[in-house]
Amino acid sequence: MHSTEELSIIKTDCCTVALLSSTIHSIPPACRGKPILKPHFSSFEGDSESVSSVAKKKAKVKKSREPLNYGECLMFEHHQRIRSKLQKCFEEVIKFPDSNPVFSTSTTTTANPSTDKGVTATCDKQESSREIKDQIFKFSSLDLASICDVNKLVLYSSVTDGRLLLKDAVVKCDDVFGRIVENHFNDTVVLEAMQCRFHIPCRSSFLLSDISKLDPLLDYCSQEAVTFDIVLLDPPWDNRSLKRLKKKTRYSSLSLFDISAIPLPSLLSDDAIVIVWVTNRRSLVERVRDFSFPKWNVEFITEWQWLKVALNKEMVFELDSIHRKPYETLVVGRYRQKGSLGGKALSPPVLHSRFDIPANLVICSVPTSIHSQKPHIGPVIKHCLMDKTKHKDLKCLELFARNLYPGWMSWGNEVLKFQQMQYTH
C-alpha cells in the first residue's frame, strides 16, 4: 500500500484503488461548492430527511417504467461486468478511519491546486458577509465562455500576439484571450484581468480561448518543439443532466465530431497517454474508443472508473440505481506516431511502452456540489503512470479545463473559472 497526504493506493485481487484526498479541493464554504456530505438517497428505513423530492418522484416512475431501450441495455450489461469490482473497492475504502484526509472535515489548512503549499481554507474573519456576497456575485457575473465567444471574432496573428510571460508577483493585463500565458516562477503569481484577480499556479501555463481558436497552442508547440506526454480531456458532452441545469449555470456542449476534429496528434509525443472523461452512456464510450481514438491515431488500452463517495462513507447514489450511477468513466489510450490504426482501435497489450498503465484502476474521492467538476487526477497519474525512463518532468496538458495546476498546461474557454481569488484563497 502506498499512502501520502493526498493519495492512497490500495492493491486488491481485482483492481487498483486510488483514494484521492477531498482536501485537495477544499475551499471557503461561502465561495464554492462543498464536498458532498451525504448520499443522494436514504440507506435507512424511515430516514426521510436524506431522500430528495426528486428521488421520490423517480421512485414512482420506476414502478411503471417501460422495458430498457438499447442504450440502457448496454449500460446495464457493462454495469454487471464491473459491479463486483466497484463493490470490493468500496469495501476497501470504508475501512479507512474517519481521520483519513479523504473523509476528514476538520482540516483547516489544505492543499490548494493552485500552489504547491497549503492554504488556509477559511475566509478572512474581518471581511463582512456583504463583501463576500459582492465578491461571489462579481465572479458569477464573469461569463468567461461568452467573452471567449466574442473574442474568437478577433483575428489571430502568431507574429503580433505571441505569448505573455508573467514576470512579477502581481501582473496587470486584460489582454489574456487567445494567448499562451506562462508562469515560470516556483511561486504563485497574481494576474489582474477583467477587474478580477486570479491565482496562476507555479510553473503552469494556459490558453483562454474558444475551441475555434486553438492556433496559439498549436503554434506554441510547433515553435518551441513542445509535445505532451499526458493529455487529459474533459469535453462538454451533451447529456440530460445538462438540460436540467439552471440557465445561468448551463454551458455549451459539443458534438463527438467537433471534439474528434481537435488536431490532437500535433500536441502528442510518441507513446503519449490520452485520458478522456466520458458519461456513462456506453454508446458514447464506444464512439470515443472506435471513432475519436482512431482519428487521433490513439489505440484503446482500458477504462478506469471514478467512484464517488460522500464524506459519511456511502456512495453518492445506490450502486444499482437505474437512473444515476455513483461512478463515471475514463477512457484511456496510447498515441502511436507511426503507422495507422485503419479506422479501428487496436487491442492491448502493447510492448515496449514508456508507461505501465493499470488495466483496472478505480479512482475514489469525495465530489463537490459543483456540477461536472472532476477531481484532479494529477497525483494518480504521477504514481500510476510511472515513466520507465524515470523522467520527472513529464509534460501534461488538460483540454476543456476549468482549473490550473502546477506544472500543467491548460486550455479551455473557462480555464480561469476556479482560479479567481475568491475560490483559491
C-alpha positions as CSV (number, residue, x, y, z in Angstrom):
1,M,0.0,0.0,0.0
2,H,1.2,3.5,-0.9
3,S,0.0,6.4,1.0
4,T,0.6,10.2,1.1
5,E,-1.3,13.2,2.3
6,E,-3.2,13.5,-0.9
7,L,-3.2,9.9,-2.3
8,S,-3.5,6.4,-1.0
9,I,-3.0,3.4,-3.3
10,I,-4.6,0.0,-2.5
11,K,-3.9,-3.2,-4.4
12,T,-6.7,-5.7,-4.4
13,D,-7.0,-9.0,-6.2
14,C,-9.3,-7.5,-8.9
15,C,-8.0,-3.9,-9.3
16,T,-6.0,-0.9,-8.1
17,V,-7.8,1.6,-5.9
18,A,-6.5,5.2,-6.0
19,L,-8.0,7.1,-3.0
20,L,-7.8,10.9,-3.6
21,S,-8.0,13.3,-0.6
22,S,-11.0,15.5,-0.6
23,T,-8.9,18.3,1.0
24,I,-7.2,18.9,-2.4
25,H,-10.2,20.8,-3.5
26,S,-11.3,22.2,-0.1
27,I,-12.3,25.9,-0.4
28,P,-14.1,28.6,1.7
29,P,-17.7,27.4,2.1
30,A,-19.0,30.8,1.3
31,C,-17.3,30.9,-2.0
32,R,-17.6,27.5,-3.6
33,G,-19.4,24.2,-3.6
34,K,-18.9,22.0,-0.6
35,P,-17.8,18.3,-0.6
36,I,-20.9,16.0,-0.6
37,L,-21.7,15.2,3.0
38,K,-24.4,12.6,2.5
39,P,-25.6,10.4,-0.4
40,H,-28.5,11.4,-2.6
41,F,-30.6,8.6,-1.3
42,S,-31.6,7.1,2.1
43,S,-29.9,3.8,3.2
44,F,-32.1,3.7,6.4
45,E,-35.8,3.0,6.6
46,G,-37.7,6.0,7.8
47,D,-34.9,8.4,7.2
48,S,-36.9,10.8,5.1
49,E,-34.5,13.7,5.5
50,S,-31.9,12.3,3.2
51,V,-34.3,11.4,0.5
52,S,-34.8,14.3,-2.0
53,S,-38.2,15.0,-3.6
54,V,-36.6,14.3,-6.9
55,A,-35.7,10.8,-5.8
56,K,-39.3,10.2,-4.6
57,K,-40.7,11.2,-7.9
58,K,-38.3,8.9,-9.7
59,A,-39.3,6.0,-7.5
60,K,-42.9,6.4,-8.6
61,V,-41.9,6.5,-12.2
62,K,-39.9,3.4,-11.8
63,K,-43.0,1.3,-11.0
64,S,-44.5,1.9,-14.3
65,R,-41.2,2.0,-16.2
66,E,-41.1,0.6,-19.8
67,P,-38.6,-2.0,-20.8
68,L,-35.0,-0.8,-21.1
69,N,-34.0,0.6,-24.5
70,Y,-30.9,-0.4,-26.4
71,G,-28.6,2.2,-24.7
72,E,-29.9,1.3,-21.3
73,C,-29.3,-2.4,-22.0
74,L,-25.7,-1.7,-23.0
75,M,-25.2,0.3,-19.8
76,F,-26.8,-2.4,-17.7
77,E,-24.6,-5.2,-19.2
78,H,-21.5,-3.1,-18.6
79,H,-22.6,-2.3,-15.0
80,Q,-23.0,-6.0,-14.3
81,R,-19.4,-6.6,-15.5
82,I,-17.8,-4.0,-13.2
83,R,-20.2,-4.2,-10.3
84,S,-18.3,-6.7,-8.2
85,K,-15.1,-4.8,-8.8
86,L,-16.6,-1.5,-7.6
87,Q,-18.2,-3.2,-4.6
88,K,-14.9,-4.6,-3.5
89,C,-13.2,-1.3,-4.0
90,F,-15.9,0.4,-1.9
91,E,-15.4,-2.2,0.9
92,E,-11.7,-1.4,1.0
93,V,-12.3,2.3,1.1
94,I,-14.7,2.3,4.0
95,K,-12.1,0.5,6.1
96,F,-10.1,3.8,6.3
97,P,-10.5,5.7,9.6
98,D,-12.6,8.8,9.7
99,S,-9.4,10.8,10.4
100,N,-8.1,10.0,6.9
101,P,-7.8,13.1,4.8
102,V,-10.3,11.7,2.3
103,F,-13.1,11.9,4.8
104,S,-11.9,14.5,7.2
105,T,-13.9,17.7,7.5
106,S,-11.9,19.3,10.3
107,T,-8.8,20.2,8.3
108,T,-8.3,24.0,8.2
109,T,-5.1,24.1,6.3
110,T,-5.4,22.2,3.0
111,A,-3.6,21.6,-0.2
112,N,-4.5,24.1,-2.9
113,P,-4.4,23.0,-6.5
114,S,-3.1,26.5,-7.4
115,T,0.1,26.2,-5.4
116,D,2.5,23.6,-4.0
117,K,1.9,24.8,-0.5
118,G,-1.1,24.6,1.9
119,V,-3.5,27.5,2.2
120,T,-6.0,28.3,4.9
121,A,-9.5,27.3,3.8
122,T,-11.3,30.0,5.8
123,C,-12.4,33.4,4.7
124,D,-10.9,36.4,6.4
125,K,-12.7,36.9,9.7
126,Q,-12.7,40.7,9.3
127,E,-14.5,40.5,5.9
128,S,-18.2,41.2,6.2
129,S,-20.8,38.9,4.8
130,R,-21.9,41.6,2.4
131,E,-18.4,41.9,1.0
132,I,-18.3,38.1,0.4
133,K,-21.6,38.2,-1.4
134,D,-20.4,41.1,-3.6
135,Q,-17.3,39.0,-4.5
136,I,-19.3,36.0,-5.4
137,F,-21.7,38.0,-7.4
138,K,-18.8,39.6,-9.2
139,F,-17.4,36.2,-10.1
140,S,-20.7,34.7,-11.2
141,S,-21.3,37.6,-13.5
142,L,-17.9,37.0,-15.2
143,D,-19.1,34.7,-18.1
144,L,-15.7,33.6,-19.5
145,A,-17.3,31.3,-22.1
146,S,-19.4,34.2,-23.6
147,I,-16.3,36.5,-23.5
148,C,-14.3,33.9,-25.4
149,D,-17.1,33.6,-27.9
150,V,-16.8,37.3,-28.6
151,N,-13.0,37.2,-28.7
152,K,-13.0,34.5,-31.4
153,L,-14.0,37.2,-33.9
154,V,-10.6,38.8,-33.4
155,L,-8.2,37.7,-36.0
156,Y,-5.2,35.8,-34.6
157,S,-1.6,36.5,-35.7
158,S,1.3,34.5,-34.3
159,V,3.6,37.3,-35.1
160,T,1.8,40.1,-33.2
161,D,0.1,38.2,-30.4
162,G,2.8,35.8,-29.2
163,R,2.9,34.8,-25.6
164,L,2.5,36.5,-22.2
165,L,5.2,35.7,-19.7
166,L,4.3,36.6,-16.1
167,K,7.5,38.1,-14.7
168,D,6.2,39.7,-11.5
169,A,4.4,38.5,-8.4
170,V,1.4,40.7,-9.5
171,V,0.7,41.3,-13.2
172,K,-2.0,43.5,-14.6
173,C,-3.1,42.6,-18.1
174,D,-6.6,42.4,-19.7
175,D,-5.2,41.0,-23.0
176,V,-5.2,37.4,-21.9
177,F,-7.6,35.9,-24.5
178,G,-6.1,33.8,-27.3
179,R,-2.6,34.0,-25.9
180,I,-0.3,31.5,-24.1
181,V,0.1,32.8,-20.6
182,E,3.0,31.3,-18.7
183,N,4.2,31.4,-15.1
184,H,7.8,30.1,-14.9
185,F,8.2,31.0,-11.2
186,N,8.2,28.5,-8.4
187,D,5.5,30.5,-6.7
188,T,2.0,31.6,-7.5
189,V,1.5,34.7,-9.5
190,V,-1.5,37.0,-9.2
191,L,-3.0,38.0,-12.5
192,E,-5.3,41.1,-12.5
193,A,-7.5,40.9,-15.5
194,M,-11.2,41.8,-16.3
195,Q,-11.4,43.6,-13.0
196,C,-10.7,40.4,-11.2
197,R,-7.7,38.7,-9.5
198,F,-6.6,35.2,-10.5
199,H,-4.1,32.9,-8.9
200,I,-1.8,31.4,-11.5
201,P,0.0,28.3,-10.1
202,C,3.7,27.8,-10.2
203,R,5.2,26.5,-13.4
204,S,1.8,26.5,-15.1
205,S,0.5,27.9,-18.3
206,F,-2.8,28.3,-20.0
207,L,-4.7,29.4,-23.1
208,L,-8.1,31.0,-22.6
209,S,-10.0,30.7,-25.9
210,D,-12.9,29.2,-27.8
211,I,-12.4,25.8,-29.5
212,S,-12.1,27.6,-32.8
213,K,-9.0,29.5,-31.5
214,L,-6.6,26.7,-30.9
215,D,-3.9,28.2,-33.2
216,P,-1.9,29.8,-30.4
217,L,-1.5,26.4,-28.7
218,L,-0.6,24.7,-32.0
219,D,1.9,27.5,-32.9
220,Y,3.4,27.3,-29.4
221,C,4.0,23.6,-29.7
222,S,5.4,24.0,-33.2
223,Q,7.7,26.9,-32.5
224,E,9.0,25.6,-29.2
225,A,9.1,21.9,-30.3
226,V,6.9,21.0,-27.4
227,T,4.8,17.9,-27.2
228,F,2.9,16.4,-24.3
229,D,3.3,13.1,-22.6
230,I,-0.1,13.1,-20.8
231,V,-3.2,14.7,-22.3
232,L,-6.4,14.8,-20.2
233,L,-9.7,15.8,-21.8
234,D,-13.0,16.6,-20.0
235,P,-15.2,17.5,-23.0
236,P,-18.6,19.2,-22.5
237,W,-20.7,16.2,-23.7
238,D,-24.3,16.8,-24.3
239,N,-26.4,14.9,-21.7
240,R,-29.7,15.0,-19.9
241,S,-28.2,16.4,-16.7
242,L,-27.1,19.4,-18.7
243,K,-30.7,20.2,-19.7
244,R,-31.8,20.1,-16.0
245,L,-29.3,22.8,-15.1
246,K,-30.5,26.4,-14.4
247,K,-30.0,28.7,-17.4
248,K,-27.3,30.8,-15.6
249,T,-25.2,27.7,-14.8
250,R,-25.7,25.9,-18.2
251,Y,-22.7,25.6,-20.5
252,S,-22.4,24.9,-24.2
253,S,-21.9,21.3,-25.3
254,L,-20.0,19.9,-28.2
255,S,-20.7,17.0,-30.5
256,L,-18.4,14.0,-30.9
257,F,-17.4,15.2,-34.3
258,D,-16.4,18.7,-33.0
259,I,-14.3,17.1,-30.3
260,S,-12.8,14.5,-32.6
261,A,-11.7,17.3,-35.0
262,I,-9.2,18.6,-32.5
263,P,-5.8,18.1,-34.0
264,L,-4.5,16.1,-31.1
265,P,-1.6,14.4,-32.9
266,S,0.1,17.8,-33.3
267,L,0.2,18.0,-29.5
268,L,1.3,14.5,-28.6
269,S,4.7,12.9,-28.1
270,D,5.1,9.3,-29.3
271,D,3.7,6.8,-26.8
272,A,1.8,9.7,-25.0
273,I,-1.2,8.7,-22.8
274,V,-4.6,10.1,-23.7
275,I,-7.3,10.1,-21.0
276,V,-10.9,11.1,-21.8
277,W,-13.7,11.7,-19.3
278,V,-17.0,10.4,-20.6
279,T,-20.5,10.0,-19.4
280,N,-21.9,6.5,-18.5
281,R,-23.6,6.2,-21.9
282,R,-22.0,3.1,-23.4
283,S,-22.7,4.3,-26.9
284,L,-20.6,7.4,-26.2
285,V,-17.8,5.3,-24.7
286,E,-17.8,3.1,-27.8
287,R,-17.7,6.1,-30.2
288,V,-14.8,7.6,-28.4
289,R,-13.0,4.3,-28.5
290,D,-13.9,3.4,-32.1
291,F,-14.1,6.8,-33.8
292,S,-12.2,9.5,-31.9
293,F,-9.2,7.4,-30.9
294,P,-8.5,6.1,-34.4
295,K,-8.9,9.6,-35.8
296,W,-6.2,10.7,-33.4
297,N,-4.1,7.6,-34.1
298,V,-4.7,6.6,-30.4
299,E,-5.1,2.9,-29.6
300,F,-7.6,2.0,-26.8
301,I,-6.0,0.5,-23.7
302,T,-8.5,0.3,-20.9
303,E,-11.3,2.0,-19.0
304,W,-11.0,3.5,-15.5
305,Q,-13.8,4.4,-13.1
306,W,-14.2,7.3,-10.7
307,L,-16.2,6.1,-7.7
308,K,-17.9,9.0,-5.9
309,V,-18.2,8.6,-2.1
310,A,-19.8,11.0,0.3
311,L,-18.0,12.2,3.5
312,N,-20.1,9.8,5.6
313,K,-18.6,6.8,3.7
314,E,-21.6,6.0,1.5
315,M,-21.8,6.1,-2.3
316,V,-23.4,9.2,-3.6
317,F,-26.0,7.1,-5.4
318,E,-27.0,3.5,-4.9
319,L,-24.7,1.2,-6.9
320,D,-27.6,-0.4,-8.7
321,S,-29.6,2.7,-9.3
322,I,-31.2,2.7,-12.8
323,H,-31.3,6.5,-13.2
324,R,-27.9,7.6,-11.9
325,K,-24.7,5.7,-11.1
326,P,-22.2,6.6,-8.3
327,Y,-19.3,6.4,-10.8
328,E,-18.1,7.9,-14.1
329,T,-15.8,6.5,-16.8
330,L,-12.4,7.5,-18.1
331,V,-11.3,6.0,-21.5
332,V,-7.5,5.5,-21.7
333,G,-5.4,5.2,-24.8
334,R,-1.9,5.4,-26.1
335,Y,-0.8,7.5,-29.1
336,R,1.2,5.8,-31.9
337,Q,3.2,8.2,-34.0
338,K,4.0,5.7,-36.7
339,G,1.5,3.6,-38.7
340,S,-2.2,3.7,-38.9
341,L,-5.0,2.1,-36.9
342,G,-7.0,1.6,-40.0
343,G,-10.1,3.2,-38.5
344,K,-10.3,0.8,-35.6
345,A,-8.7,0.7,-32.2
346,L,-6.0,-1.9,-31.7
347,S,-6.2,-4.4,-28.8
348,P,-3.8,-4.4,-25.9
349,P,-1.2,-5.2,-24.8
350,V,1.5,-3.1,-26.5
351,L,5.1,-4.0,-25.7
352,H,8.0,-1.6,-25.0
353,S,5.8,1.3,-23.7
354,R,7.3,4.0,-21.5
355,F,4.4,3.7,-19.1
356,D,2.8,1.0,-17.1
357,I,-0.9,1.5,-17.4
358,P,-3.0,-0.2,-14.7
359,A,-5.8,-2.1,-16.5
360,N,-8.3,-2.0,-13.6
361,L,-8.0,1.3,-11.8
362,V,-10.7,2.8,-9.7
363,I,-10.3,6.4,-8.5
364,C,-12.2,7.2,-5.4
365,S,-12.8,10.6,-4.0
366,V,-15.5,12.9,-2.4
367,P,-17.1,15.1,-5.2
368,T,-18.1,18.7,-4.6
369,S,-21.6,20.2,-5.2
370,I,-20.4,22.0,-8.4
371,H,-21.9,20.4,-11.5
372,S,-19.5,18.3,-13.6
373,Q,-16.4,19.1,-11.5
374,K,-13.9,16.3,-11.7
375,P,-11.2,15.5,-9.2
376,H,-7.7,16.5,-10.2
377,I,-6.1,13.1,-11.1
378,G,-2.5,14.5,-11.3
379,P,-1.4,12.6,-8.2
380,V,-2.9,9.4,-9.7
381,I,-1.1,10.0,-13.0
382,K,2.2,10.7,-11.2
383,H,2.0,7.5,-9.3
384,C,0.2,5.0,-11.5
385,L,1.6,6.1,-14.9
386,M,5.2,5.7,-13.8
387,D,7.6,6.6,-16.6
388,K,10.0,3.7,-17.0
389,T,12.7,6.1,-18.3
390,K,12.5,7.9,-14.9
391,H,11.8,11.3,-16.4
392,K,10.5,13.6,-13.7
393,D,9.4,16.4,-15.9
394,L,6.6,14.9,-17.9
395,K,4.7,17.5,-19.9
396,C,1.0,17.4,-19.1
397,L,-1.9,19.1,-20.9
398,E,-5.6,19.4,-19.9
399,L,-8.1,20.3,-22.6
400,F,-11.5,21.8,-21.6
401,A,-10.0,22.7,-18.2
402,R,-11.7,24.8,-15.6
403,N,-8.7,24.8,-13.2
404,L,-5.0,25.4,-13.4
405,Y,-2.5,23.1,-11.7
406,P,1.3,23.4,-11.0
407,G,3.4,22.1,-13.9
408,W,0.4,21.7,-16.3
409,M,-0.6,23.4,-19.5
410,S,-4.4,24.0,-19.6
411,W,-6.7,25.1,-22.3
412,G,-10.5,25.9,-22.3
413,N,-13.0,28.7,-22.6
414,E,-13.4,28.6,-18.8
415,V,-9.8,27.8,-17.9
416,L,-9.8,30.5,-15.2
417,K,-13.2,29.7,-13.8
418,F,-12.0,28.5,-10.4
419,Q,-8.7,30.5,-10.3
420,Q,-10.3,33.7,-9.0
421,M,-9.0,34.6,-5.6
422,Q,-12.5,34.0,-4.0
423,Y,-12.0,30.4,-4.9
424,T,-8.4,29.8,-4.2
425,H,-7.6,32.0,-1.2
